[in-house]
Amino acid sequence: MNAPTPPYLKSLVECHQKMMQDGYTENFKIEDSRLKCLSSDKLYDPADITIINFFRFEGQSDPEDSSIMYVIETQDGKKGTIVDAYGAYADPDVSLFITEVENIHKKIPHL
């Protein structure tokens, strides 16, 4: 029997809010093949970060609305997220960066 899905995993918005409550407040983007913290403009290489968890979301009415959120911690203690489309609409820069990260974990969510 499968465990029920935690409420915060039912939508990207709810999951993002939960991660912010858990202290993952920074927003990141990929710039020049590096991860950029938007609040400090600091750039990180793949070796400088750990992906603590990741969550995939399916579009309710359109599979093209699928997305994935990565929960990230940097070597210097920044904690936040980056969101990308999933599948054909994924950002190739984000996808390439993520494939170069060696420290990737997947935690099983609890209710």
C-alpha positions as CSV (number, residue, x, y, z in Angstrom):
1,M,0.0,0.0,0.0
2,N,1.3,3.4,-1.0
3,A,1.6,6.1,1.7
4,P,-0.6,9.2,1.1
5,T,1.0,12.1,-0.7
6,P,1.9,15.0,1.7
7,P,-0.3,18.0,1.0
8,Y,2.7,20.2,0.1
9,L,3.6,17.8,-2.8
10,K,0.4,18.4,-4.7
11,S,1.5,21.6,-6.4
12,L,4.7,23.4,-7.2
13,V,3.5,26.5,-5.4
14,E,2.7,24.6,-2.2
15,C,6.0,22.7,-2.3
16,H,7.9,26.0,-2.8
17,Q,6.1,27.5,0.2
18,K,7.0,24.5,2.3
19,M,10.7,24.7,1.3
20,M,10.7,28.4,2.2
21,Q,9.2,27.5,5.6
22,D,12.0,25.0,6.0
23,G,14.7,27.7,5.4
24,Y,15.3,27.3,1.6
25,T,14.7,31.0,0.9
26,E,17.3,31.8,-1.8
27,N,16.4,31.8,-5.5
28,F,19.0,30.5,-7.9
29,K,19.4,30.6,-11.7
30,I,22.0,29.3,-14.1
31,E,24.3,32.0,-15.6
32,D,27.4,31.3,-17.7
33,S,27.2,27.6,-16.8
34,R,27.3,28.4,-13.1
35,L,24.6,28.6,-10.4
36,K,23.9,32.2,-9.4
37,C,22.4,33.2,-6.1
38,L,20.0,36.0,-6.9
39,S,20.3,37.8,-3.6
40,S,24.1,38.0,-3.5
41,D,25.1,37.5,-7.2
42,K,27.6,34.9,-6.0
43,L,28.3,32.1,-8.6
44,Y,28.8,28.5,-7.8
45,D,30.3,25.5,-9.7
46,P,28.6,22.1,-9.6
47,A,31.1,20.9,-7.0
48,D,30.1,23.8,-4.7
49,I,26.5,22.6,-4.1
50,T,24.5,19.7,-2.9
51,I,21.0,19.0,-4.2
52,I,19.2,18.0,-1.0
53,N,16.0,16.9,-2.7
54,F,14.0,17.3,-5.9
55,F,10.3,17.2,-6.7
56,R,8.7,16.7,-10.1
57,F,5.2,18.1,-10.9
58,E,2.9,17.1,-13.7
59,G,0.7,19.7,-15.3
60,Q,-2.9,19.3,-14.3
61,S,-4.4,19.8,-17.7
62,D,-1.3,19.9,-20.0
63,P,1.7,17.6,-19.8
64,E,3.8,20.4,-21.2
65,D,3.3,22.2,-17.9
66,S,5.5,19.7,-16.1
67,S,8.3,21.1,-13.9
68,I,10.9,20.0,-11.5
69,M,12.2,21.9,-8.4
70,Y,15.7,21.3,-7.0
71,V,16.3,22.0,-3.3
72,I,19.9,23.3,-3.0
73,E,22.5,24.0,-0.3
74,T,25.8,25.7,-1.2
75,Q,29.2,25.1,0.5
76,D,28.9,28.5,2.2
77,G,25.5,27.8,3.6
78,K,23.0,29.4,1.2
79,K,19.8,27.4,1.0
80,G,17.2,27.7,-1.8
81,T,15.6,26.4,-4.9
82,I,15.7,26.4,-8.7
83,V,12.8,25.4,-10.9
84,D,13.0,24.1,-14.4
85,A,10.5,22.8,-17.0
86,Y,10.6,19.0,-17.3
87,G,11.0,17.1,-20.6
88,A,11.0,18.8,-24.0
89,Y,10.7,22.3,-22.5
90,A,13.6,21.9,-20.0
91,D,16.2,24.6,-20.1
92,P,19.4,23.0,-21.5
93,D,21.6,25.1,-19.3
94,V,19.9,24.0,-16.1
95,S,19.8,20.4,-17.3
96,L,23.6,20.4,-18.0
97,F,24.5,22.0,-14.7
98,I,22.4,19.5,-12.8
99,T,24.0,16.6,-14.5
100,E,27.4,17.9,-13.4
101,V,26.4,18.0,-9.7
102,E,27.8,15.0,-7.9
103,N,26.1,15.4,-4.5
104,I,22.4,14.7,-5.2
105,H,20.1,13.2,-2.6
106,K,16.4,12.3,-2.7
107,K,14.6,12.3,0.6
108,I,11.3,10.5,1.1
109,P,8.8,13.1,2.2
110,H,6.9,12.7,5.5
111,L,3.4,13.9,6.3
